[in-house]
Amino acid sequence: MKRMAAVLLAMGMIGLGTCGGDAAAPSTTGVATTTAPPITVTTTAPTATPAELGDQIGEVYLAAYDDLIALLADRPEAATIAADLAALKERYIQEFVALGREREALGAADRASVDARITAALDRLPPATYEAYQQAYADYSGDLEVANLIAAFNIIGQYANFDLLRQQAPDEAERLGLG
C-alpha cells in the first residue's frame, strides 16, 4: 500500500507519461562514471509506434532506478559519489530528451497513447527496487546535494514530456533548448 501511495504521489508530481517501464529493459545497469557520453538524437521524426515509444520510455525509467541503486549499493561516502550521481542523472536526462523529441513529433492522440503506456508501466516497478530507492534517499538525507540528486530520479521521466518540463522546471527546459 505504501508503494502504491508513493507511485501515485510520483504520478501527481510528474503527470501522466513520465515514468514507468517494462521489466525487460535493455541492460544499462552498472556503475556510471563521469566520462559516460550523453545520449543524443538529432532527428525529431518518430521511429517507433506510440505504444513502442511509451514502452521504451518506461524501460529507460526503470533502468535509471536500477543504475541509481547499483551506484549506491555499497553506500559510498556522499562526497565521493556526488559527481557520479550528477553524471548518471545527466546521462538519463539526455536519453529522456531524445525520446521526448520523438514524443513531441507525434499528434495529440498519439502522445496520449504514449502517456497511457508509460502510466500503465508504473505498476511494473518492482517493490524491492522502490524500497531500495527509498532507503538510498534515507541513507543520504544528511547531505542535501546528494539527497536532491537521488530524489531527482523519482521525477526524471519529466524530461520526456516537454510541456511538463517547461511547466515544472522551466530553467531545465531552457538549458536543454526546449523552452
Buried (B, 14 or more C-beta within 10 A) or exposed (E): EEBEEBBEEBBEEBBBBBBBBBEEBEEBBEBBEEEBEEBEBEEEEBEBBBEBBBBBBBBBBBBBBBBBBBBBEEEBEBEEBBEBBBBBBBBBBBBBBBBBBBBBBBEEEBBBBBBBBBBBBBEBBEEEBBBBBBEBBEBBEEBEEBBEBBBBBBBBBBBBBBBBBBEBBEEBBEEBEBE
